[in-house]
């Protein structure tokens, strides 16, 4: 399952890029996540919900360690689905300090979105 593969923790810059850091697969995730707005309106389960339900704190922390990982959370936020936005908040709450220490663009945009 794609969500399970994306939720695996990783170390930024590993020799074999994971699905979050890889440019093409990250673009695929973005496109799938951005379609969630339509899925939600149709009453269909969203990929964002499956993804956020699958990833654990280690996975979220790994995502925050790289720009593209933080952008996956931004994409989830930008679905504008209240339940998804709350899931993003809940996942990031224990990692607020980690998020503040990240200096890449994805982290700063994510911080802006969260207010």
BALO-173003 format. One line per field, with one value per atom (N, C-alpha, C): residue in one letter; x, y, z; atom name. Coordinates in nm, 3 decimals, padded with zeros to 5 digits, always signed. Example, Ala and Ser with C-alpha at 12.3 -4.5 7.8 and 13.67 -1.06 7.14 Angstrom:
type: [A, A, A, S, S, S]
X: [+01.319, +01.230, +01.320, +01.285, +01.367, +01.290]
Y: [-00.569, -00.450, -00.330, -00.225, -00.106, +00.003]
Z: [+00.780, +00.780, +00.780, +00.708, +00.714, +00.787]
atom: [N, CA, C, N, CA, C]
END
This chain:
type: [X, X, X, X, X, X, X, X, X, X, X, X, X, X, X, X, X, X, X, X, X, X, X, X, X, X, X, X, X, X, X, X, X, X, X, X, X, X, X, X, X, X, X, X, X, X, X, X, X, X, X, X, X, X, X, X, X, X, X, X, X, X, X, X, X, X, X, X, X, X, X, X, X, X, X, X, X, X, X, X, X, X, X, X, X, X, X, X, X, X, X, X, X, X, X, X, X, X, X, X, X, X, X, X, X, X, X, X, X, X, X, X, X, X, X, X, X, X, X, X, X, X, X, X, X, X, X, X, X, X, X, X, X, X, X, X, X, X, X, X, X, X, X, X, X, X, X, X, X, X, X, X, X, X, X, X, X, X, X, X, X, X, X, X, X, X, X, X, X, X, X, X, X, X, X, X, X, X, X, X, X, X, X, X, X, X, X, X, X, X, X, X, X, X, X, X, X, X, X, X, X, X, X, X, X, X, X, X, X, X, X, X, X, X, X, X, X, X, X, X, X, X, X, X, X, X, X, X, X, X, X, X, X, X, X, X, X, X, X, X, X, X, X, X, X, X, X, X, X, X, X, X, X, X, X, X, X, X, X, X, X, X, X, X, X, X, X, X, X, X, X, X, X, X, X, X, X, X, X, X, X, X, X, X, X, X, X, X, X, X, X, X, X, X, X, X, X, X, X, X, X, X, X, X, X, X, X, X, X, X, X, X, X, X, X, X, X, X, X, X, X, X, X, X, X, X, X, X, X, X, X, X, X, X, X, X, X, X, X, X, X, X, X, X, X]
X: [+00.084, +00.000, +00.089, +00.053, +00.131, +00.147, +00.040, +00.046, +00.145, +00.149, +00.243, +00.387, +00.412, +00.548, +00.590, +00.499, +00.530, +00.549, +00.485, +00.490, +00.613, +00.694, +00.814, +00.914, +00.965, +01.068, +01.194, +01.268, +01.391, +01.488, +01.612, +01.714, +01.736, +01.725, +01.741, +01.874, +01.868, +01.989, +02.043, +01.967, +02.012, +02.045, +02.132, +02.175, +02.057, +01.962, +01.843, +01.731, +01.695, +01.592, +01.459, +01.396, +01.266, +01.158, +01.036, +00.925, +00.897, +00.929, +00.906, +01.009, +01.135, +01.242, +01.256, +01.216, +01.230, +01.140, +01.196, +01.122, +00.995, +01.007, +00.891, +00.782, +00.821, +00.719, +00.656, +00.733, +00.675, +00.572, +00.600, +00.504, +00.377, +00.394, +00.278, +00.194, +00.258, +00.185, +00.110, +00.176, +00.112, -00.016, -00.008, -00.125, -00.238, -00.202, -00.304, -00.370, -00.288, -00.341, -00.430, -00.389, -00.468, -00.603, -00.616, -00.746, -00.841, -00.788, -00.870, -00.987, -00.971, -01.082, -01.204, -01.182, -01.291, -01.345, -01.253, -01.296, -01.385, -01.345, -01.421, -01.563, -01.573, -01.704, -01.794, -01.733, -01.808, -01.836, -01.786, -01.807, -01.717, -01.608, -01.513, -01.398, -01.346, -01.234, -01.116, -01.048, -00.937, -00.803, -00.712, -00.577, -00.508, -00.531, -00.469, -00.505, -00.630, -00.673, -00.604, -00.596, -00.528, -00.381, -00.318, -00.176, -00.148, -00.225, -00.202, -00.238, -00.330, -00.364, -00.255, -00.183, -00.080, +00.054, +00.090, +00.222, +00.225, +00.339, +00.355, +00.446, +00.475, +00.556, +00.695, +00.755, +00.888, +00.883, +00.776, +00.759, +00.741, +00.657, +00.636, +00.766, +00.840, +00.968, +01.065, +01.065, +01.149, +01.104, +00.971, +00.919, +00.965, +00.959, +01.000, +01.149, +01.225, +01.369, +01.408, +01.314, +01.346, +01.237, +01.273, +01.182, +01.058, +01.080, +00.968, +00.874, +00.928, +00.844, +00.752, +00.806, +00.722, +00.616, +00.652, +00.553, +00.440, +00.465, +00.356, +00.250, +00.295, +00.202, +00.132, +00.205, +00.143, +00.034, +00.062, -00.038, -00.163, -00.143, -00.257, -00.338, -00.269, -00.335, -00.415, -00.358, -00.420, -00.542, -00.576, -00.701, -00.819, -00.794, -00.896, -01.007, -00.978, -01.072, -01.044, -01.143, -01.123, -01.066, -01.118, -01.069, -00.921, -00.883, -00.742, -00.654, -00.698, -00.620, -00.603, -00.706, -00.696, -00.598, -00.600, -00.505, -00.361, -00.339, -00.205, -00.164, -00.254, -00.226, -00.190, -00.273, -00.251, -00.118, -00.082, +00.045, +00.165, +00.149, +00.261, +00.274, +00.168, +00.170, +00.290, +00.315, +00.431, +00.566, +00.564, +00.688, +00.703, +00.632, +00.633, +00.774, +00.852, +00.990, +01.075, +01.057, +01.130, +01.098, +00.970, +00.928, +00.992, +00.995, +01.053, +01.202, +01.272, +01.417, +01.451, +01.356, +01.382, +01.385, +01.484, +01.506, +01.469, +01.419, +01.385, +01.248, +01.223, +01.103, +00.975, +00.973, +00.854, +00.814, +00.912, +00.885, +00.830, +00.887, +00.839, +00.697, +00.666, +00.530, +00.432, +00.474, +00.389, +00.361, +00.461, +00.441, +00.343, +00.354, +00.260, +00.118, +00.101, -00.032, -00.095, -00.013, -00.063, -00.095, -00.039, -00.066, +00.024]
Y: [-00.118, +00.000, +00.125, +00.222, +00.344, +00.418, +00.427, +00.498, +00.432, +00.300, +00.228, +00.255, +00.256, +00.283, +00.426, +00.521, +00.662, +00.686, +00.606, +00.630, +00.570, +00.495, +00.433, +00.542, +00.536, +00.632, +00.614, +00.720, +00.716, +00.817, +00.809, +00.908, +00.993, +01.123, +01.215, +01.191, +01.185, +01.171, +01.030, +00.929, +00.791, +00.763, +00.666, +00.635, +00.600, +00.525, +00.492, +00.587, +00.682, +00.778, +00.705, +00.745, +00.689, +00.761, +00.716, +00.770, +00.918, +00.962, +01.102, +01.193, +01.155, +01.240, +01.234, +01.123, +01.107, +01.208, +01.280, +01.386, +01.335, +01.230, +01.181, +01.126, +01.048, +00.990, +01.097, +01.200, +01.308, +01.384, +01.402, +01.468, +01.384, +01.252, +01.162, +01.177, +01.178, +01.196, +01.329, +01.433, +01.564, +01.559, +01.500, +01.493, +01.411, +01.300, +01.216, +01.292, +01.357, +01.430, +01.545, +01.619, +01.735, +01.695, +01.571, +01.520, +01.486, +01.485, +01.450, +01.545, +01.668, +01.764, +01.714, +01.665, +01.609, +01.480, +01.393, +01.267, +01.293, +01.390, +01.421, +01.469, +01.553, +01.602, +01.490, +01.384, +01.268, +01.166, +01.193, +01.102, +00.980, +00.988, +00.877, +00.901, +00.792, +00.806, +00.870, +00.959, +01.032, +00.963, +00.982, +00.928, +00.995, +01.124, +01.196, +01.131, +01.094, +01.031, +00.897, +00.818, +00.689, +00.710, +00.804, +00.832, +00.878, +00.975, +01.028, +00.928, +00.838, +00.733, +00.626, +00.611, +00.507, +00.551, +00.676, +00.724, +00.742, +00.701, +00.719, +00.839, +00.865, +00.983, +00.977, +00.858, +00.847, +00.886, +00.845, +00.880, +01.030, +01.091, +01.236, +01.310, +01.264, +01.329, +01.318, +01.203, +01.187, +01.283, +01.295, +01.387, +01.530, +01.569, +01.706, +01.730, +01.622, +01.635, +01.674, +01.666, +01.704, +01.794, +01.877, +01.973, +01.907, +01.804, +01.738, +01.671, +01.619, +01.558, +01.660, +01.777, +01.883, +01.925, +01.926, +01.963, +01.861, +01.735, +01.636, +01.679, +01.726, +01.774, +01.903, +01.989, +02.110, +02.070, +01.972, +01.928, +01.875, +01.799, +01.750, +01.867, +01.965, +02.084, +02.156, +02.166, +02.242, +02.175, +02.054, +01.993, +02.072, +02.150, +02.231, +02.146, +02.018, +01.929, +01.941, +01.984, +02.012, +01.892, +01.772, +01.653, +01.626, +01.650, +01.629, +01.734, +01.857, +01.962, +01.933, +01.880, +01.846, +01.730, +01.634, +01.524, +01.575, +01.670, +01.729, +01.797, +01.878, +01.945, +01.844, +01.739, +01.638, +01.566, +01.535, +01.466, +01.555, +01.687, +01.779, +01.833, +01.826, +01.883, +01.834, +01.702, +01.658, +01.694, +01.736, +01.768, +01.917, +02.000, +02.145, +02.202, +02.158, +02.208, +02.163, +02.040, +01.988, +02.071, +02.100, +02.179, +02.318, +02.380, +02.515, +02.517, +02.406, +02.405, +02.379, +02.336, +02.308, +02.438, +02.451, +02.576, +02.569, +02.455, +02.447, +02.511, +02.538, +02.611, +02.537, +02.406, +02.329, +02.347, +02.350, +02.367, +02.506, +02.608, +02.743, +02.763, +02.705, +02.714, +02.639, +02.524, +02.446, +02.524, +02.588, +02.670, +02.784, +02.848, +02.955, +02.902, +02.786, +02.727, +02.696, +02.648, +02.610, +02.732, +02.846, +02.969, +02.981]
Z: [+00.000, +00.000, +00.000, -00.078, -00.093, +00.039, +00.116, +00.244, +00.340, +00.340, +00.427, +00.386, +00.257, +00.208, +00.244, +00.226, +00.256, +00.405, +00.488, +00.632, +00.700, +00.627, +00.686, +00.725, +00.849, +00.889, +00.805, +00.788, +00.708, +00.763, +00.715, +00.750, +00.626, +00.644, +00.531, +00.461, +00.328, +00.249, +00.236, +00.276, +00.261, +00.115, +00.091, -00.045, -00.136, -00.084, -00.162, -00.120, -00.205, -00.166, -00.137, -00.031, +00.004, -00.076, -00.061, -00.139, -00.108, +00.011, +00.049, -00.015, -00.013, -00.066, -00.218, -00.278, -00.423, -00.495, -00.589, -00.657, -00.725, -00.803, -00.879, -00.787, -00.688, -00.599, -00.510, -00.474, -00.396, -00.478, -00.606, -00.695, -00.708, -00.715, -00.720, -00.594, -00.477, -00.351, -00.351, -00.399, -00.405, -00.488, -00.605, -00.694, -00.632, -00.568, -00.504, -00.389, -00.306, -00.191, -00.235, -00.336, -00.379, -00.439, -00.484, -00.532, -00.417, -00.295, -00.179, -00.157, -00.197, -00.181, -00.258, -00.381, -00.462, -00.401, -00.354, -00.294, -00.172, -00.090, +00.030, -00.006, -00.107, -00.150, -00.200, -00.252, -00.302, -00.191, -00.071, +00.040, +00.038, -00.037, -00.049, +00.049, +00.108, +00.199, +00.128, +00.196, +00.134, +00.160, +00.066, +00.081, +00.200, +00.219, +00.331, +00.463, +00.479, +00.604, +00.623, +00.518, +00.526, +00.559, +00.490, +00.511, +00.654, +00.702, +00.836, +00.945, +00.916, +01.012, +01.017, +00.908, +00.897, +00.956, +00.937, +00.980, +01.132, +01.192, +01.337, +01.363, +01.490, +01.525, +01.464, +01.457, +01.396, +01.249, +01.181, +01.040, +01.022, +01.106, +01.098, +01.125, +01.224, +01.255, +01.137, +01.070, +00.951, +00.841, +00.824, +00.722, +00.751, +00.877, +00.913, +00.890, +00.883, +00.861, +00.720, +00.628, +00.490, +00.434, +00.341, +00.282, +00.221, +00.140, +00.073, +00.172, +00.281, +00.384, +00.448, +00.478, +00.535, +00.435, +00.307, +00.205, +00.194, +00.223, +00.223, +00.325, +00.440, +00.542, +00.497, +00.426, +00.369, +00.270, +00.184, +00.087, +00.158, +00.264, +00.341, +00.397, +00.449, +00.505, +00.396, +00.279, +00.171, +00.109, +00.154, +00.109, +00.164, +00.271, +00.337, +00.400, +00.425, +00.491, +00.641, +00.717, +00.860, +00.936, +00.910, +00.980, +00.949, +00.826, +00.786, +00.853, +00.852, +00.917, +01.066, +01.130, +01.272, +01.292, +01.201, +01.210, +01.197, +01.106, +01.090, +01.220, +01.277, +01.405, +01.514, +01.525, +01.629, +01.611, +01.487, +01.460, +01.492, +01.470, +01.488, +01.630, +01.708, +01.843, +01.926, +01.932, +02.012, +01.949, +01.825, +01.754, +01.724, +01.800, +01.775, +01.781, +01.879, +01.893, +01.774, +01.731, +01.615, +01.491, +01.472, +01.356, +01.360, +01.478, +01.489, +01.457, +01.479, +01.454, +01.308, +01.229, +01.087, +01.009, +00.922, +00.849, +00.701, +00.655, +00.513, +00.485, +00.359, +00.316, +00.354, +00.341, +00.375, +00.520, +00.609, +00.752, +00.780, +00.716, +00.741, +00.687, +00.572, +00.519, +00.609, +00.657, +00.746, +00.876, +00.930, +01.050, +01.024, +00.908, +00.872, +00.864, +00.802, +00.786, +00.922, +01.015, +01.146, +01.233, +01.195, +01.269, +01.383]
atom: [N, CA, C, N, CA, C, N, CA, C, N, CA, C, N, CA, C, N, CA, C, N, CA, C, N, CA, C, N, CA, C, N, CA, C, N, CA, C, N, CA, C, N, CA, C, N, CA, C, N, CA, C, N, CA, C, N, CA, C, N, CA, C, N, CA, C, N, CA, C, N, CA, C, N, CA, C, N, CA, C, N, CA, C, N, CA, C, N, CA, C, N, CA, C, N, CA, C, N, CA, C, N, CA, C, N, CA, C, N, CA, C, N, CA, C, N, CA, C, N, CA, C, N, CA, C, N, CA, C, N, CA, C, N, CA, C, N, CA, C, N, CA, C, N, CA, C, N, CA, C, N, CA, C, N, CA, C, N, CA, C, N, CA, C, N, CA, C, N, CA, C, N, CA, C, N, CA, C, N, CA, C, N, CA, C, N, CA, C, N, CA, C, N, CA, C, N, CA, C, N, CA, C, N, CA, C, N, CA, C, N, CA, C, N, CA, C, N, CA, C, N, CA, C, N, CA, C, N, CA, C, N, CA, C, N, CA, C, N, CA, C, N, CA, C, N, CA, C, N, CA, C, N, CA, C, N, CA, C, N, CA, C, N, CA, C, N, CA, C, N, CA, C, N, CA, C, N, CA, C, N, CA, C, N, CA, C, N, CA, C, N, CA, C, N, CA, C, N, CA, C, N, CA, C, N, CA, C, N, CA, C, N, CA, C, N, CA, C, N, CA, C, N, CA, C, N, CA, C, N, CA, C, N, CA, C, N, CA, C, N, CA, C, N, CA, C, N, CA, C, N, CA, C, N, CA, C, N, CA, C, N, CA, C, N, CA, C, N, CA, C, N, CA, C, N, CA, C, N, CA, C, N, CA, C, N, CA, C, N, CA, C, N, CA, C, N, CA, C, N, CA, C]
END
